[in-house]
C-alpha cells in the first residue's frame, strides 16, 4: 500500500472523538510512509485528516470539483490540489490514485463514496479494500443494513465481508494491508444455476 484514499465528512460532527480519529488516521498514514488521497476540502474531518497527515510528513493529494472549491473551502495550502470538473471525475481519480479506501464518519457524500467503492469492488471495476472506522460505533447501523441486504437475498454472501469494519485507524490500515479481493461472480440470468 502506497496511498490510501480517505472518505469523510466536511463537518466535524457532534463528538470530539470524530476529530480525534481523523487526527489519528493522518498520523498513522504518515507513520507508515504512505500518502493520503482525499476530497480536497479544508474543513471538517477532511481538513483535519489532511492537515495532520501533511504536518506528519505524508504526501497529500486533494481532489475537488470546481463547484465545491468554495463550499468545502478547498485546501489551497496543499502542494497537490487537483481541481476537476465533476464529482464523477473526482471519485474516479481518487480511486485511480489510491491502493485502498478508509471511511471515517460522514454523511450522505461519505456514504455514497464508500458504497460506490464497494460496488466497483463487487463488479471488478476496482480490486481495493474498503474499511469503515467505527468510531463510537458510528457505522454499526450501516453494517446492520448490509446484513439486512444479505438476509433478504439482495447481497451475495461472498460480498458482505467486503464492507470491512475496524475499531480504529491503525486497525483499518492493517485490514487494508491484509485485504484480498474476492472473486468477481458471474451474474446469472433467471433460470441459470
NORSUL-V751474 format. One record per residue. PSI is psi in radians with two decimals (NA if undefined). OMEGA is omega in whole degrees, 0 to 359 (none if undefined). Layout:
BEGIN
PSI,OMEGA
PSI,OMEGA
END
This chain:
BEGIN
2.12,178
-0.70,181
2.44,178
2.42,176
2.31,179
2.19,172
2.29,179
3.08,186
2.68,170
0.27,172
2.86,180
-0.28,179
3.10,186
-0.18,185
2.40,182
-0.38,181
-0.47,178
-0.79,177
-0.66,178
-0.68,178
-0.69,178
-0.75,177
-0.78,181
-0.69,179
-0.76,178
-0.78,178
-0.72,182
-0.69,178
-0.83,180
-0.74,182
-0.50,179
0.08,178
0.44,182
2.93,174
2.80,179
2.34,170
2.29,182
3.14,187
0.01,171
-0.10,181
2.63,180
0.11,183
2.90,176
-2.73,180
-0.56,177
-0.84,180
-0.68,181
-0.87,183
-0.69,182
-0.77,179
-0.70,180
-0.79,179
-0.77,181
-0.79,180
-0.51,180
0.01,174
0.11,179
2.50,170
2.34,184
2.24,176
2.13,175
2.44,181
2.08,186
2.42,176
2.67,178
-0.81,186
-0.30,181
-0.07,183
-0.78,180
-0.71,183
-0.71,180
0.20,179
1.16,181
2.31,185
1.58,181
-0.17,179
-0.15,182
2.39,174
-0.40,182
1.42,175
2.06,182
2.13,179
2.11,184
3.06,186
-0.52,188
2.90,175
-0.64,179
-0.78,179
-0.69,179
-0.92,184
-0.68,179
-0.73,180
-0.66,176
-0.77,180
-0.74,181
-0.66,186
-0.16,187
2.86,181
-0.01,179
2.97,186
2.35,173
2.35,184
1.97,173
3.01,176
2.53,180
-3.07,183
-2.54,183
-0.82,183
-0.75,179
-0.81,180
-0.73,180
-0.76,180
-0.76,181
-0.78,181
-0.60,175
-0.74,178
-0.68,176
-0.71,178
-0.78,178
-0.63,176
-0.80,179
-0.66,182
-0.11,181
0.18,178
-0.63,173
2.77,186
0.70,186
2.54,182
2.73,179
2.05,183
2.22,176
2.23,176
2.02,190
0.97,179
2.14,180
0.49,180
0.35,186
-0.70,186
0.11,183
-0.75,181
-0.57,176
-0.71,177
-0.66,177
-0.63,177
-0.71,176
-0.71,177
-0.67,177
-0.75,177
-0.74,179
-0.86,182
-0.55,181
0.07,177
0.34,182
-0.01,175
2.25,181
2.46,181
-0.63,182
-0.24,180
-0.46,184
-0.73,180
-0.17,181
-0.37,172
1.51,185
2.64,181
2.35,179
2.56,182
-0.39,184
2.97,183
-0.71,180
-0.78,179
-0.59,178
-0.77,178
-0.69,176
-0.74,180
-0.68,177
-0.72,179
-0.65,184
-0.04,187
2.35,171
2.15,182
2.59,180
2.83,170
2.44,179
2.08,183
2.69,171
2.23,181
2.18,184
2.53,174
2.75,178
2.31,180
-0.27,178
2.67,176
NA,none
END
